[in-house]
Amino acid sequence: MANALDISPKGDGGVLKEILVEGDGEKPSGGCKVKVHYTGTLLDGTQFDSSRERNSPFEFDLGKGSVIKAWDIGVATMKKGERAMLTCAPEYAYGEAGSPPNIPPNSTLKFDVEVLEWEGEDLSPKKDKSIERFIIDGGEGYTSPNEGAQVEVHLVGKYNETVFEERDVAFALGEGSEENVIDGVERALSKFKKGEKSELIIQSKYAFGDEGSKEFNIPPGATVRYIVTLKTFEKMKESWSMDAAEKIEQAKLLKDKGTKYYKDGKLNLAIKMYKRLITNLDADSNQSDEKKSLKLSANLNLSLCYYKLKEYFETRQSATAAIELDSKSVKAFFRRGQALLALGEPELASKDFAVVLDIEPDNTAAKAQQALCAKTLKQQLEKEKRIYANMFDKFAKMDAQKEEDEKKKQPDVMSSLGEWGKEDRHREPSEFEKENPNILMLNGSGEFKDM
């Protein structure tokens, strides 16, 4: 293999590559899902596997350790359409154990590999390829930023190969919208390593949405690309690593942030802060009165945010969580009542407003809401009454029509009698008829006559 190139990271000859057919374009990066055809043989030419013979290409996630080391190393150097022979030493293949029964221990293997295609690493929450990553430089270390981590990044945004923004920006992860960082970039950054540089392809729902961006001249529903470099980051201290005083301090900080975002009308950011507060304190088995008070406040504020966003199921859920912490919380019962009323449950809502009035008999807002519940319930009952009345009327008409149809199916008795008359016209009178001469008889036309 005079043309073989040593591509092993240590330069120890563990992975040799000989290009058989040149490819073109870019090379896949770590995390990409790669599709290949291959044929594997021992050094003596004995074939032990072939996707070509099965006519079934093989797919794997590059750089994730799902294949032998030689493949993660070798395929990362190949372009689309490229075909190469990889010669893999045992320590880069199946090692001392081999892979019985086809691959003996300590075997050097040869793989004829062809890269058919690949797609980026899917970082989207629903795995629908709405956020794809192509790593340019893998960065260093093994950790990534967590929620709340302070990050410093360099962004280059592109649409149709035109750069629409390029800047350095620092922010707390999860609060990037404060610095006009799109959601897709934030979500991807939680998977980055320090110093990593990657290209992101981000569909509209995690970019500029159905509105687009007039500032950047990006139309509605557009997919954009970002080259993102995570220059540095400082992780937020995890809840499990904090002592009681630190947890309280962090919770107060999150509450203050949430309140600020709420006052600024940034309800989604406020919700993030309150939810983080609750999650962090829920993880602690030691629930002091101060922690319960902070969680109560966070749940009440969450229910208010959700109510303003018209997310009534979440409003009810957060208010219920607050009631579980304080069974006499007027705000919690009032807010849950509002949510139930909005969800079309006036009877249940009225019960919550009744609890408010039991605690605060002069609460005019609760009285007004209860009156609204009564009015709504009355309207619902009247509507149901109309529906049932219409339903019964419809059924009655259907029954009448059915009766009419049944009558039409019955034989015409008079007509039938006429036919019988025709048949009986020339017959002799019966003995009964002779003894009763005044009996009604049929004439020849089938009509009755008095004899």
Phi, psi and chi 1 to 4 in degrees:
 res  aa     phi    psi   chi1   chi2   chi3   chi4
   1 MET       -   69.9  -66.6 -177.9   63.6      -
   2 ALA   -64.5  -29.0      -      -      -      -
   3 ASN   -92.3    2.5  -63.2  -36.6      -      -
   4 ALA   -72.0  142.0      -      -      -      -
   5 LEU  -114.6  134.8 -165.5   66.4      -      -
   6 ASP   -77.7  112.0 -177.5    1.1      -      -
   7 ILE  -111.8   11.3   58.5  171.7      -      -
   8 SER   -68.7  140.5   55.5      -      -      -
   9 PRO   -55.9  -34.9  -21.3   31.5      -      -
  10 LYS   -89.1   -5.2  -62.4  177.5 -178.4  177.8
  11 GLY    65.9   32.2      -      -      -      -
  12 ASP  -100.9   12.7   57.5    6.7      -      -
  13 GLY    74.8   12.4      -      -      -      -
  14 GLY   -71.4  -27.2      -      -      -      -
  15 VAL  -134.1  113.0 -174.6      -      -      -
  16 LEU  -107.1  140.4  -57.2  177.3      -      -
  17 LYS  -127.8  130.0  174.5 -173.2  172.9 -174.7
  18 GLU  -123.3  120.5 -179.4 -176.0    4.8      -
  19 ILE   -77.3  125.1  -63.6  176.0      -      -
  20 LEU   -97.1  -39.7  -54.9  177.1      -      -
  21 VAL  -136.7  127.6  177.4      -      -      -
  22 GLU   -69.8  145.4  -66.9  -77.5   -7.1      -
  23 GLY  -107.0 -169.1      -      -      -      -
  24 ASP  -148.6  162.3   60.9   84.4      -      -
  25 GLY    87.3 -156.4      -      -      -      -
  26 GLU   -81.2  171.2  -58.2  -66.2  -35.5      -
  27 LYS  -107.4  148.8  -61.0  170.8 -175.3  175.8
  28 PRO   -68.8  150.7   26.1  -33.7      -      -
  29 SER  -111.4  169.7   58.6      -      -      -
  30 GLY   -54.4  134.6      -      -      -      -
  31 GLY    96.0  -19.6      -      -      -      -
  32 CYS   -66.3  145.6  -74.4      -      -      -
  33 LYS   -89.7  114.5 -173.7  174.2  -72.8  -66.3
  34 VAL  -107.8  139.3 -175.8      -      -      -
  35 LYS  -113.1  126.1 -176.3 -175.3  -72.6 -173.5
  36 VAL  -135.9  160.0  -58.0      -      -      -
  37 HIS  -110.7  147.6 -101.1  -42.1      -      -
  38 TYR  -154.2  158.6   69.1   91.1      -      -
  39 THR  -134.2  127.1  -60.0      -      -      -
  40 GLY  -108.9  133.3      -      -      -      -
  41 THR  -135.6  157.9   59.1      -      -      -
  42 LEU   -80.2  172.4  -56.7  177.4      -      -
  43 LEU   -62.2  -26.5  -78.5 -179.4      -      -
  44 ASP   -84.4    4.8   63.9    5.3      -      -
  45 GLY    93.4   -3.2      -      -      -      -
  46 THR   -67.5  121.4  -57.0      -      -      -
  47 GLN   -81.2  133.0 -179.6  177.4  -56.1      -
  48 PHE  -116.5  -12.2   57.4   81.9      -      -
  49 ASP  -166.5  150.9 -165.2   11.0      -      -
  50 SER  -160.4  118.1  175.6      -      -      -
  51 SER   -72.8  -25.6   67.1      -      -      -
  52 ARG   -65.1  -43.3  -65.8 -174.1  178.4   91.5
  53 GLU   -66.8  -31.2  -72.3 -171.6    1.0      -
  54 ARG   -80.7  -12.0  -68.6 -167.9  -60.1  -86.8
  55 ASN    54.7   41.5 -165.2   29.4      -      -
  56 SER  -140.9   98.5  176.1      -      -      -
  57 PRO   -56.2  152.5  -22.3   33.5      -      -
  58 PHE  -103.5  134.9  177.1   67.0      -      -
  59 GLU  -117.4  143.1  -67.8 -175.9    5.7      -
  60 PHE  -157.0  160.2   68.3   99.9      -      -
  61 ASP   -88.7  115.2  -65.2  -35.1      -      -
  62 LEU   -67.5  135.6 -174.2   62.7      -      -
  63 GLY    77.2   12.3      -      -      -      -
  64 LYS  -106.2    5.0  -61.2  -67.0 -175.7  179.5
  65 GLY    76.3   17.9      -      -      -      -
  66 SER   -85.9   -8.0   58.4      -      -      -
  67 VAL  -130.8  178.2  -68.9      -      -      -
  68 ILE   -64.9  155.5   60.0  173.4      -      -
  69 LYS   -54.5  -40.8  -70.4 -179.7 -176.6  178.3
  70 ALA   -60.6  -34.7      -      -      -      -
  71 TRP   -71.3  -45.6  -88.9   44.7      -      -
  72 ASP   -57.7  -37.9  -87.5  -22.6      -      -
  73 ILE   -74.6  -50.6  -65.5  166.1      -      -
  74 GLY   -69.2  -47.0      -      -      -      -
  75 VAL   -65.7  -29.7  173.9      -      -      -
  76 ALA   -64.5  -16.3      -      -      -      -
  77 THR   -96.8    1.2   69.1      -      -      -
  78 MET  -104.5  145.3  -61.3  175.4   67.8      -
  79 LYS   -94.6  167.0  -59.5  174.7 -178.6  178.4
  80 LYS   -62.6  131.9 -176.3  177.9  179.5  179.5
  81 GLY    87.2  -10.1      -      -      -      -
  82 GLU   -72.8  144.2 -178.6  177.5  -35.0      -
  83 ARG  -126.8  130.6 -173.2  169.1  178.5  175.2
  84 ALA  -143.5  156.1      -      -      -      -
  85 MET  -100.4  120.4 -177.7   66.8   73.7      -
  86 LEU  -105.5  123.1  -58.8  177.9      -      -
  87 THR  -104.6  119.6  -56.9      -      -      -
  88 CYS  -118.1  118.5  -40.3      -      -      -
  89 ALA   -66.8  157.6      -      -      -      -
  90 PRO   -52.9  -40.4  -25.3   33.2      -      -
  91 GLU   -68.9  -13.4   57.4  -91.4   31.5      -
  92 TYR  -106.8    4.3  -70.6   91.5      -      -
  93 ALA  -123.7 -111.5      -      -      -      -
  94 TYR  -107.0    8.1  -67.0   96.5      -      -
  95 GLY    61.9 -153.3      -      -      -      -
  96 GLU   -67.1  -30.2  -65.5 -179.8   -1.3      -
  97 ALA   -78.3  -27.9      -      -      -      -
  98 GLY    68.8 -160.6      -      -      -      -
  99 SER  -142.2   80.2 -177.9      -      -      -
 100 PRO   -58.0  149.7  -20.0   32.1      -      -
 101 PRO   -93.7   -4.7   33.7  -34.9      -      -
 102 ASN   -88.0  -27.2  -63.0  -37.1      -      -
 103 ILE  -118.1  111.2  -59.4  174.2      -      -
 104 PRO   -66.9  164.6  -17.3   31.4      -      -
 105 PRO   -58.6  148.8  -22.6   33.2      -      -
 106 ASN    54.6   41.4  -67.4  -50.7      -      -
 107 SER   -93.1  133.4  -66.4      -      -      -
 108 THR   -86.4  131.1  -64.7      -      -      -
 109 LEU  -117.4  153.7  -52.8  177.2      -      -
 110 LYS  -120.1  131.2  -64.2  173.7   75.7   69.7
 111 PHE  -124.2  121.3  -75.0   96.2      -      -
 112 ASP   -89.1  103.1  176.3  -10.7      -      -
 113 VAL  -113.9  134.9 -179.6      -      -      -
 114 GLU  -122.9  124.5  178.9 -174.6    4.5      -
 115 VAL   -85.1  116.1  174.1      -      -      -
 116 LEU   -86.1  -49.1  -56.9  174.7      -      -
 117 GLU  -169.6  171.9   60.4 -177.0    9.5      -
 118 TRP  -157.1  163.6   70.6   82.2      -      -
 119 GLU  -134.3  158.2   56.4 -169.4   34.0      -
 120 GLY   -64.9  165.0      -      -      -      -
 121 GLU   -69.8  127.4 -177.5  179.6    5.5      -
 122 ASP   -83.6  110.0 -169.9   -8.1      -      -
 123 LEU  -103.6    5.3  -60.1 -176.9      -      -
 124 SER   -73.0  147.8   58.9      -      -      -
 125 PRO   -57.9  -37.2  -23.2   32.7      -      -
 126 LYS   -99.9    9.9  -65.6 -176.4  178.9  179.6
 127 LYS    52.8   46.7  -62.7  -57.7  175.4 -173.1
 128 ASP  -110.4   17.0   57.6    4.9      -      -
 129 LYS    64.6   23.8  -59.9  179.6 -175.8  177.3
 130 SER   -81.8  -12.9   49.1      -      -      -
 131 ILE  -134.9  110.2  -54.2  173.0      -      -
 132 GLU  -114.2  140.6  -73.7 -172.8  -82.2      -
 133 ARG  -117.6  136.1  170.8  171.4   69.5  170.2
 134 PHE  -124.1  110.0  -62.0   86.0      -      -
 135 ILE   -74.4  127.8  -62.1  174.1      -      -
 136 ILE   -95.7  -46.6  -61.2  168.7      -      -
 137 ASP  -134.7  121.5 -174.4  -22.1      -      -
 138 GLY   -69.5   -9.5      -      -      -      -
 139 GLY    74.8 -161.0      -      -      -      -
 140 GLU  -137.6  159.5   59.8 -172.9   58.6      -
 141 GLY    80.0 -172.9      -      -      -      -
 142 TYR  -124.7   -2.2  -59.9   95.9      -      -
 143 THR  -104.8  157.2   60.3      -      -      -
 144 SER  -128.0  160.7  -60.7      -      -      -
 145 PRO   -64.7  142.8  -15.5   27.2      -      -
 146 ASN  -105.2  175.0   58.5   -9.4      -      -
 147 GLU   -57.5  126.9 -172.7   81.3   -1.4      -
 148 GLY    93.0   -9.3      -      -      -      -
 149 ALA   -63.4  144.4      -      -      -      -
 150 GLN   -84.2  119.8  -67.9  -65.9  -38.6      -
 151 VAL  -120.8  148.9  -61.3      -      -      -
 152 GLU  -122.3  122.5  -68.1 -177.0   25.5      -
 153 VAL  -132.8  158.0  -60.3      -      -      -
 154 HIS  -112.5  128.3 -178.0   72.9      -      -
 155 LEU  -116.8  136.6  -57.6  176.7      -      -
 156 VAL  -129.9  110.9 -179.6      -      -      -
 157 GLY   -99.4  135.6      -      -      -      -
 158 LYS  -130.6  142.1  -65.0 -178.1  178.8 -178.9
 159 TYR  -134.6  123.5  174.8   65.7      -      -
 160 ASN    52.5   43.5  -75.2  -15.4      -      -
 161 GLU    66.6    7.3  -58.8  -52.5  -41.1      -
 162 THR  -101.4  126.7  -60.6      -      -      -
 163 VAL   -73.9  122.3  174.5      -      -      -
 164 PHE  -106.5  -15.4   60.0   82.4      -      -
 165 GLU  -157.2  145.6   72.8  162.4  -34.5      -
 166 GLU  -147.8  122.7 -178.1  168.4    4.0      -
 167 ARG  -166.0  162.6   59.9 -174.7  170.5  126.3
 168 ASP   -99.0  140.1  -70.1  -46.3      -      -
 169 VAL  -148.3  143.0   60.2      -      -      -
 170 ALA  -122.5  137.9      -      -      -      -
 171 PHE  -164.6  169.4   57.7   95.3      -      -
 172 ALA   -86.4  127.0      -      -      -      -
 173 LEU   -60.4  128.6 -163.5   62.2      -      -
 174 GLY   105.7  -14.1      -      -      -      -
 175 GLU  -123.8   24.7  -58.6  172.2   55.9      -
 176 GLY   -63.1  -25.9      -      -      -      -
 177 SER   -62.7  -22.2   58.7      -      -      -
 178 GLU   -62.8  -27.8  -84.3  -74.0   86.5      -
 179 GLU  -109.2   19.4  -59.5  -64.8  -25.9      -
 180 ASN    59.1   36.1  -62.8  -43.8      -      -
 181 VAL   -92.9  127.2  175.8      -      -      -
 182 ILE   -70.0  156.9   63.7  171.7      -      -
 183 ASP   -59.5  -40.3 -167.5   22.4      -      -
 184 GLY   -60.9  -38.2      -      -      -      -
 185 VAL   -66.3  -44.4  167.8      -      -      -
 186 GLU   -60.0  -46.6  -88.0 -150.5  -81.4      -
 187 ARG   -62.1  -39.9  -70.7  177.1 -177.3  -89.0
 188 ALA   -67.8  -37.1      -      -      -      -
 189 LEU   -60.1  -25.9  -81.7  168.7      -      -
 190 SER   -68.9   -7.0   66.0      -      -      -
 191 LYS  -109.6   -2.5  -55.4  -67.3 -175.2 -177.3
 192 PHE   -78.9  154.9  -84.9   46.3      -      -
 193 LYS  -103.5  161.2  -56.4  -67.0 -174.1  -68.5
 194 LYS   -60.2  129.1 -177.8 -179.8  178.4 -178.7
 195 GLY    84.9   -4.4      -      -      -      -
 196 GLU   -66.1  141.7  179.2 -179.0  -31.7      -
 197 LYS  -125.8  122.1 -179.5  179.5 -178.6 -179.1
 198 SER  -139.3  154.2  -70.8      -      -      -
 199 GLU   -96.8  133.2 -179.5  178.3   21.5      -
 200 LEU  -116.3  132.8  -56.5  175.3      -      -
 201 ILE  -107.0  116.9  -60.3  176.3      -      -
 202 ILE  -122.8  119.7  -54.7  172.2      -      -
 203 GLN   -73.6  165.1  -67.8 -178.4   13.4      -
 204 SER   -57.3  -35.8   62.9      -      -      -
 205 LYS   -65.3  -20.0   66.3  178.7  176.6  179.5
 206 TYR  -111.7   12.7  -67.1  114.3      -      -
 207 ALA  -121.5 -105.8      -      -      -      -
 208 PHE  -107.8    7.8  -62.5   98.7      -      -
 209 GLY    63.0 -156.9      -      -      -      -
 210 ASP   -78.5   -8.9  -65.7  -28.4      -      -
 211 GLU   -90.4  -27.1  -65.2   78.4   28.0      -
 212 GLY    72.0 -161.8      -      -      -      -
 213 SER  -140.9  113.4  171.6      -      -      -
 214 LYS   -67.9  -36.8  -69.9 -177.3  179.2  179.0
 215 GLU   -57.9  -42.4  178.5 -172.7   -3.4      -
 216 PHE  -101.1    3.9  -63.9  134.8      -      -
 217 ASN    59.5   44.3 -162.2   28.2      -      -
 218 ILE  -108.6  123.3  -65.8  173.1      -      -
 219 PRO   -72.3  164.4   27.1  -34.0      -      -
 220 PRO   -59.3  143.5  -22.8   33.2      -      -
 221 GLY    72.9   16.9      -      -      -      -
 222 ALA   -83.1  142.3      -      -      -      -
 223 THR   -90.2  133.6  -65.0      -      -      -
 224 VAL  -122.5  165.5  -63.4      -      -      -
 225 ARG  -120.6  142.7  -68.4  172.8  178.5  -98.5
 226 TYR  -131.8  135.1  -90.7   88.0      -      -
 227 ILE   -97.9  115.2  -55.0  -64.8      -      -
 228 VAL  -118.0  129.4 -179.6      -      -      -
 229 THR  -118.0  121.0  -55.2      -      -      -
 230 LEU   -87.1  100.0  177.2   58.0      -      -
 231 LYS   -69.9  -46.4  -63.7  164.9   69.7  175.5
 232 THR  -163.1  164.0 -174.2      -      -      -
 233 PHE  -157.0  155.9   70.0   90.8      -      -
 234 GLU  -126.0  115.5 -175.9  179.3  -16.5      -
 235 LYS   -65.9  145.7  -69.0 -168.8   75.2  167.7
 236 MET   -71.9  135.2  169.0   69.2   75.4      -
 237 LYS   -62.3  129.2 -162.2  169.7 -176.6 -180.0
 238 GLU   -70.9  149.3  -60.3  -73.6   -1.2      -
 239 SER   -57.9  -39.3  178.9      -      -      -
 240 TRP   -66.5  -20.5   55.3  -96.7      -      -
 241 SER   -94.5    1.4   66.3      -      -      -
 242 MET   -97.3  150.3  -62.8 -179.3 -173.0      -
 243 ASP   -85.7  177.1   59.6   28.6      -      -
 244 ALA   -58.9  -43.2      -      -      -      -
 245 ALA   -65.4  -38.6      -      -      -      -
 246 GLU   -67.1  -38.2  -73.3  176.2  -43.4      -
 247 LYS   -64.0  -41.8  -72.7  176.2 -177.8  176.2
 248 ILE   -63.9  -42.3  -66.1  -69.4      -      -
 249 GLU   -63.8  -43.6 -167.4   61.6   33.3      -
 250 GLN   -65.0  -40.7 -173.1 -164.9   51.3      -
 251 ALA   -61.8  -41.2      -      -      -      -
 252 LYS   -64.6  -39.4  -72.2  178.8  178.6  177.4
 253 LEU   -62.5  -44.5  176.0   64.6      -      -
 254 LEU   -65.2  -38.3  -69.8  169.1      -      -
 255 LYS   -63.6  -44.5 -179.8 -174.4  173.3 -175.5
 256 ASP   -62.6  -41.1  -70.4  -16.5      -      -
 257 LYS   -63.3  -44.3  -86.6 -169.5  169.6 -173.3
 258 GLY   -60.6  -42.6      -      -      -      -
 259 THR   -63.5  -41.1  -58.4      -      -      -
 260 LYS   -61.9  -47.1  176.6 -175.0  178.1  -61.8
 261 TYR   -63.9  -36.4  -72.9  136.5      -      -
 262 TYR   -63.1  -46.2  172.9   78.7      -      -
 263 LYS   -64.0  -30.6  -71.5  178.7  178.7  177.6
 264 ASP   -82.4   -0.2  -69.2  -15.9      -      -
 265 GLY    79.5   12.7      -      -      -      -
 266 LYS   -97.1   73.9  -61.8  170.9 -178.4  176.6
 267 LEU   -64.7  -38.0  -61.0 -179.6      -      -
 268 ASN   -65.6  -37.6  -73.7  -44.1      -      -
 269 LEU   -67.8  -40.3  -80.8  175.4      -      -
 270 ALA   -59.8  -43.5      -      -      -      -
 271 ILE   -59.2  -42.9  -73.6  170.1      -      -
 272 LYS   -57.0  -44.3  -81.7 -173.4  178.0 -177.4
 273 MET   -65.2  -46.3  -61.3  -56.7  105.6      -
 274 TYR   -65.6  -37.9  -64.4  133.9      -      -
 275 LYS   -68.2  -39.2  -73.3  176.9   73.5  173.3
 276 ARG   -63.0  -41.2  -86.3  177.3   55.1 -163.9
 277 LEU   -57.5  -49.9 -175.6  160.5      -      -
 278 ILE   -63.9  -45.6  -67.0  165.7      -      -
 279 THR   -59.4  -44.3  -59.9      -      -      -
 280 ASN   -64.7  -41.1  -70.2  -11.3      -      -
 281 LEU   -77.6  -29.6  -68.2 -175.1      -      -
 282 ASP   -65.2  -27.5  -85.1  -13.5      -      -
 283 ALA   -72.8  -10.3      -      -      -      -
 284 ASP   -98.6  124.1 -168.6   -6.1      -      -
 285 SER   -71.8  -23.4   57.7      -      -      -
 286 ASN   -87.6   97.5  178.8   22.6      -      -
 287 GLN   -99.7   92.0  -65.2  -66.6  -49.4      -
 288 SER   -75.9  167.5   66.4      -      -      -
 289 ASP   -60.4  -36.9  -71.5  -17.8      -      -
 290 GLU   -66.6  -39.4 -170.1  172.1   14.4      -
 291 LYS   -66.7  -41.1  -72.6  177.8 -177.5  176.1
 292 LYS   -63.0  -38.7  -73.5 -178.9 -179.5  178.1
 293 SER   -64.3  -40.8  176.7      -      -      -
 294 LEU   -67.1  -40.4  -75.3  163.7      -      -
 295 LYS   -66.9  -39.2  -76.6  168.5   60.9  179.9
 296 LEU   -60.1  -47.8  173.5   62.4      -      -
 297 SER   -61.3  -42.0  177.8      -      -      -
 298 ALA   -64.5  -43.0      -      -      -      -
 299 ASN   -65.8  -39.1  -83.9  -59.1      -      -
 300 LEU   -63.7  -43.8  -72.5  171.8      -      -
 301 ASN   -66.8  -36.6  -68.7  -19.4      -      -
 302 LEU   -61.2  -45.4  -97.1 -179.0      -      -
 303 SER   -62.5  -35.8   66.5      -      -      -
 304 LEU   -67.3  -44.2  179.6   58.4      -      -
 305 CYS   -61.4  -47.1  -69.5      -      -      -
 306 TYR   -63.0  -38.5  -77.5  131.1      -      -
 307 TYR   -63.6  -41.4 -173.7   73.8      -      -
 308 LYS   -66.2  -28.2  -75.4 -175.7  173.7  -69.0
 309 LEU   -86.9    1.5  -69.9  170.6      -      -
 310 LYS    62.2   30.6  -62.3 -177.7  179.3 -179.0
 311 GLU  -100.0   82.9  -64.4  178.5   10.0      -
 312 TYR   -75.5  -31.3  -58.9  122.4      -      -
 313 PHE   -62.8  -44.6  -75.3  105.2      -      -
 314 GLU   -67.2  -34.9  -70.9   78.6    4.9      -
 315 THR   -59.0  -49.9  -55.7      -      -      -
 316 ARG   -60.8  -41.9 -179.0  178.9   62.8  179.1
 317 GLN   -62.6  -45.7 -173.8  176.6   12.0      -
 318 SER   -68.1  -39.3  -63.3      -      -      -
 319 ALA   -64.8  -39.0      -      -      -      -
 320 THR   -63.3  -41.0  -60.5      -      -      -
 321 ALA   -61.3  -37.2      -      -      -      -
 322 ALA   -67.5  -39.5      -      -      -      -
 323 ILE   -63.8  -35.8  -70.4  167.5      -      -
 324 GLU   -65.4  -26.6  -70.6  170.8   -4.5      -
 325 LEU   -86.5  -29.9  -69.7  163.9      -      -
 326 ASP  -147.6  103.3 -179.0    2.2      -      -
 327 SER   -72.3   -2.8   60.9      -      -      -
 328 LYS  -120.5   24.7  -66.1 -169.9  179.0  -61.8
 329 SER   -78.5  105.9  171.8      -      -      -
 330 VAL   -59.0  -44.4  168.3      -      -      -
 331 LYS   -60.4  -41.9  -72.8 -178.3  179.7  179.4
 332 ALA   -65.4  -46.4      -      -      -      -
 333 PHE   -65.6  -40.5  -81.5  105.8      -      -
 334 PHE   -62.5  -45.5 -173.0   87.3      -      -
 335 ARG   -69.3  -38.2 -150.0  149.9  -74.4  149.4
 336 ARG   -66.2  -37.5 -170.9  170.3   72.8  174.9
 337 GLY   -59.7  -43.1      -      -      -      -
 338 GLN   -60.3  -42.9  -73.3 -178.5  -55.2      -
 339 ALA   -64.8  -44.1      -      -      -      -
 340 LEU   -63.2  -39.9  -72.5  165.9      -      -
 341 LEU   -63.0  -42.1 -171.1   54.6      -      -
 342 ALA   -66.7  -27.1      -      -      -      -
 343 LEU   -86.9    4.1  -70.4  167.8      -      -
 344 GLY    80.5   30.4      -      -      -      -
 345 GLU  -120.7   65.3  -62.4  -77.4   -2.0      -
 346 PRO   -63.9  -31.3   22.7  -33.2      -      -
 347 GLU   -66.0  -46.3 -163.3  168.4   -2.5      -
 348 LEU   -67.2  -39.9  -68.5  175.3      -      -
 349 ALA   -60.6  -42.0      -      -      -      -
 350 SER   -59.3  -36.9 -177.8      -      -      -
 351 LYS   -64.1  -39.1  -68.9  178.2 -179.2  178.6
 352 ASP   -67.2  -41.4  -83.1  -10.5      -      -
 353 PHE   -67.3  -29.7  -65.9  125.7      -      -
 354 ALA   -65.3  -37.8      -      -      -      -
 355 VAL   -63.4  -42.1  173.6      -      -      -
 356 VAL   -57.8  -44.1  174.2      -      -      -
 357 LEU   -72.1  -26.8  -69.4  170.0      -      -
 358 ASP   -65.4  -37.5  -78.2  -17.8      -      -
 359 ILE   -81.6  -42.3  -59.2  169.0      -      -
 360 GLU  -128.4   85.8  -64.8 -177.8   -2.9      -
 361 PRO   -57.6  -25.6  -23.3   33.8      -      -
 362 ASP   -96.9   14.8  -63.1  -33.1      -      -
 363 ASN   -72.6   98.3 -168.5  -47.3      -      -
 364 THR   -65.4  -33.6   54.9      -      -      -
 365 ALA   -64.5  -41.3      -      -      -      -
 366 ALA   -66.6  -38.6      -      -      -      -
 367 LYS   -61.2  -43.4  -72.2  178.5 -178.3  177.5
 368 ALA   -64.2  -40.8      -      -      -      -
 369 GLN   -67.2  -38.0  -71.3  -66.9  -52.1      -
 370 GLN   -65.8  -39.7 -155.2  167.2   41.1      -
 371 ALA   -62.1  -39.0      -      -      -      -
 372 LEU   -65.1  -37.1 -176.9   57.5      -      -
 373 CYS   -61.5  -45.1  -73.6      -      -      -
 374 ALA   -62.2  -42.8      -      -      -      -
 375 LYS   -63.9  -44.6 -179.6 -178.8  177.1 -177.4
 376 THR   -64.4  -41.6  -55.6      -      -      -
 377 LEU   -63.6  -41.3 -173.9   58.0      -      -
 378 LYS   -62.1  -42.9 -176.8 -179.3  178.1 -178.0
 379 GLN   -63.5  -39.1  -69.6  171.7  -18.2      -
 380 GLN   -63.8  -43.8  -78.1 -174.2   -7.9      -
 381 LEU   -64.9  -40.7  -68.9  172.0      -      -
 382 GLU   -64.6  -39.7  -72.1  174.8   -9.2      -
 383 LYS   -64.0  -43.1 -175.9  178.3  179.7 -178.2
 384 GLU   -62.9  -40.3  -72.5  174.3    5.9      -
 385 LYS   -61.0  -43.7 -170.5  175.8  178.9 -179.2
 386 ARG   -64.0  -40.8  -72.7 -165.3  -59.0  -88.0
 387 ILE   -62.3  -46.7  -70.2  170.6      -      -
 388 TYR   -67.1  -38.3  -74.6  125.0      -      -
 389 ALA   -61.3  -46.3      -      -      -      -
 390 ASN   -62.6  -37.0  -68.7  -24.6      -      -
 391 MET   -65.8  -46.7 -172.7 -173.1  -54.6      -
 392 PHE   -66.0  -38.4  -70.7  134.1      -      -
 393 ASP   -61.7  -40.2 -175.4   49.1      -      -
 394 LYS   -64.6  -43.6 -178.3  180.0  177.8 -177.6
 395 PHE   -63.7  -40.0  -72.9  150.4      -      -
 396 ALA   -61.9  -44.4      -      -      -      -
 397 LYS   -63.2  -38.8  -73.3  180.0  179.7  177.9
 398 MET   -64.4  -41.4  -71.1  171.1   64.6      -
 399 ASP   -64.8  -42.0  -72.4  -19.5      -      -
 400 ALA   -62.4  -41.6      -      -      -      -
 401 GLN   -65.1  -38.6 -175.7   63.5   45.9      -
 402 LYS   -64.2  -41.5 -171.4  175.7 -179.8 -177.8
 403 GLU   -61.3  -45.4 -117.9 -179.5   85.3      -
 404 GLU   -61.0  -42.0 -173.7   65.0   29.2      -
 405 ASP   -64.1  -37.9  -67.2  -17.5      -      -
 406 GLU   -65.2  -40.4  -72.2  -64.4  -32.2      -
 407 LYS   -61.0  -39.3  -77.3 -179.4 -178.9  178.2
 408 LYS   -64.9  -26.8  -71.0  178.3  180.0  178.0
 409 LYS   -77.8  -19.7  -67.7  178.4 -177.1  176.9
 410 GLN   -72.0  148.9  -62.6  -62.6  -36.1      -
 411 PRO   -70.4  150.4   23.9  -33.4      -      -
 412 ASP   -77.8  104.0 -173.7  -21.3      -      -
 413 VAL   -62.3  -43.8  176.6      -      -      -
 414 MET   -62.2  -43.8  -62.8  -59.2  -68.6      -
 415 SER   -62.7  -40.8  174.1      -      -      -
 416 SER   -63.9  -39.9  -61.3      -      -      -
 417 LEU   -62.2  -37.3  -76.4  172.3      -      -
 418 GLY   -59.8  -41.0      -      -      -      -
 419 GLU   -64.9  -42.5  -67.7  -60.1  -44.4      -
 420 TRP   -60.4  -37.5  -63.2  -23.6      -      -
 421 GLY   -60.9  -40.5      -      -      -      -
 422 LYS   -62.2  -39.5  -71.1  177.1 -176.8  178.2
 423 GLU   -69.8  -33.9  -67.8  173.4    3.7      -
 424 ASP   -91.7    0.9  -67.6   -9.5      -      -
 425 ARG   -59.6  -37.0 -172.4  166.2   43.4 -178.2
 426 HIS  -105.5    9.8  -56.5  -65.2      -      -
 427 ARG   -81.4  161.3   70.4  175.9  175.1   81.1
 428 GLU   -78.4  143.2  -70.2  -67.1  -37.3      -
 429 PRO   -61.3  146.6  -16.6   28.2      -      -
 430 SER   -77.0  166.5   67.8      -      -      -
 431 GLU   -59.8  -39.0  -70.0  -60.2  -40.9      -
 432 PHE   -61.8  -43.5  175.5   78.4      -      -
 433 GLU   -67.4  -35.3  -69.8  168.0  -20.0      -
 434 LYS   -64.3  -38.2  -71.9  176.8 -177.2  179.1
 435 GLU   -77.6  -17.3  -67.1  172.7    3.0      -
 436 ASN  -128.8   75.8  -60.5  -83.8      -      -
 437 PRO   -67.0  -18.9   25.0  -35.1      -      -
 438 ASN   -87.8    5.2  -67.1  -33.7      -      -
 439 ILE   -66.8  148.1 -167.7  169.2      -      -
 440 LEU   -66.3  132.4  -74.8  172.7      -      -
 441 MET  -122.0  160.5  -63.1  -68.3  -69.2      -
 442 LEU   -90.7  132.5  -73.5  165.3      -      -
 443 ASN   -84.8 -179.2   64.3   19.7      -      -
 444 GLY   -63.6  -21.7      -      -      -      -
 445 SER   -87.1   -0.4   65.0      -      -      -
 446 GLY    89.3    7.4      -      -      -      -
 447 GLU   -96.6  154.2  -63.8  175.8  -10.3      -
 448 PHE   -78.7  143.0  -72.0  106.5      -      -
 449 LYS  -141.5  156.1   68.0  175.8 -177.3  175.6
 450 ASP   -89.1  116.1 -168.4   -7.2      -      -
 451 MET   -76.6      -  -64.6  -67.4  -67.7      -
